[in-house]
Amino acid sequence: MTDGVIDLQGQGAIGVEVSNGGTVNLSGTAVPKFADNDSGITDQIAFRIIGDDASITTNVGTGTLLDASGTNSTLFRIEQSAQQTGILQMKTSGTGSRGIWATDAGTSVVADAGSDFQVLGARAQGVYITGGATGLMNSGVSVNLVGFGAVVGEVDGNEYALDGSVTNVDTGSKLTNKADITTPLRDAIGFITRNKGLMVNTGNINFTAGNNNIGVWVDNGKFDNQGNEIKVNGVVLYVEGTDSVITSSGGKLLATDGEAAIKLGNGASLDLAGSGFGIIEGQGLAHGVFT
């Protein structure tokens, strides 16, 4: 697909569905058009890629942003061992919208250097990894967080059907971030890991320009920080739930102001002895560790 408009207007409509080894090559200026954010029509998907050997390669032209503009809309739903690779130029301006939703064991999503994620809608997400899928944001991916409560990426160990019902648990979902992430805003969240999903960070996160931000939110999930700096005005690492697991090979967790470098919520605990954590520091009004 190189040009044209894919017009979605029905509730839960799907623009393009590919399965049984099919391939979509998305380039040029081909774009989806979702129902208006305030139309009452929700949960539309522009591209649904299903099954082993099904794939989508995205290399849209510079300046052409694919926009999930509808409420709870999704640009790409990748499932059942399908693959997505390439340079992604995408925007999530709809309330609760997602750029990529990958699910099922064997499903893989890779955002290459040069990809651009504009996360503009309230509670919108760039990447959502569930159900045993794996996701990778390579170094050189740029992210612009604008929406209230916007999230770069979330990894969830549960598996969900299209209607949101849980179909499996503890699936081994994994999201790896190698990109450097910044935002000028307040109330932003870098990454969320839930329900035993694994988030691995090798990039730097800087959320110091705004306030009340969260670098990484661990909600009964797993987080592995591999020696880089996460610097936040607000909370660097918010941990809750008895199943949360935090590992680190060093690096620096720095709260420049706000609440804490590490904040422990309901049910959470943290053993720093021999943990491998590097520097944990609170500046301004922020604590180092706060419970």
BELBEL-V500629 format. One record per backbone hydrogen bond with DSSP energy under -0.5 kcal/mol. NH is the residue of the N-H (numbers start at 0). CO is the residue of the C=O. Records with the same first field share a line. If there is no record, write none. Layout:
# BELBEL-V500629
NH: CO + CO
This chain:
# BELBEL-V500629
5: 30
6: 4
7: 5 + 32
11: 41
12: 9
14: 44
15: 45
17: 47
21: 18
23: 54
25: 23 + 56
26: 0 + 24
27: 58
28: 1
29: 26
30: 3
32: 5
38: 35
42: 70
44: 12
45: 73
46: 74
47: 15
48: 46 + 76
49: 17 + 47
50: 78
52: 80
53: 50
54: 21
55: 82
56: 23
57: 55 + 84
58: 25 + 56
59: 86
60: 27
63: 60
64: 62
65: 63 + 88
67: 65 + 90
68: 66
70: 40
71: 94
72: 69
73: 43
74: 97
75: 98
76: 46
77: 75 + 100
78: 48
79: 102
81: 78
82: 53
83: 107
84: 55
86: 57
87: 85
88: 86
89: 87 + 115
90: 65
91: 117
92: 90
93: 67
95: 121
96: 93
97: 72
98: 124
99: 125
100: 75
101: 127
102: 77
105: 131
106: 103
107: 81
108: 133
109: 83
110: 135
111: 85 + 109
113: 139
114: 111
115: 87
116: 141
117: 89 + 115
118: 116 + 143
119: 91 + 117
120: 91
122: 147
123: 120
124: 96
125: 150 + 151
126: 151
127: 99
128: 153
129: 101 + 127
130: 155 + 157
132: 129
133: 106
134: 173
135: 108
136: 175
137: 110 + 135
140: 137
141: 114
143: 116
144: 142 + 181
145: 118 + 143
146: 118
148: 186
149: 146
150: 123
151: 188 + 189
152: 189
153: 126
154: 191
155: 128
156: 193
158: 167
160: 164
163: 160
166: 158
167: 158
170: 156
173: 132
174: 197
175: 134
176: 199
177: 136 + 175
178: 136
180: 178 + 203
182: 205
186: 210
188: 149
189: 213
190: 214
191: 152
192: 216
193: 154
194: 218
195: 219
196: 193
197: 172
198: 196 + 221
199: 174 + 197
200: 223
201: 176 + 199
202: 176
204: 228
205: 180
206: 230
208: 182
209: 184
212: 232
213: 187
214: 234
215: 235
216: 190
217: 215 + 237
218: 192 + 216
219: 217 + 239
221: 196
222: 244
223: 198
224: 222 + 246
225: 200 + 223
226: 224 + 249
229: 251
230: 204 + 228
231: 253
232: 206
233: 231 + 256
234: 212
235: 259
236: 260
237: 215
238: 236 + 262
239: 217
240: 265
243: 240
244: 220
246: 222
247: 274
248: 224
251: 227
252: 278
253: 229 + 251
254: 252 + 280
255: 231 + 253
256: 231
258: 233
259: 233
260: 286
261: 287
262: 236
263: 289
264: 238 + 262
267: 264
271: 269
274: 271
277: 249
278: 250
280: 252 + 278
282: 254
285: 282
286: 258
289: 261
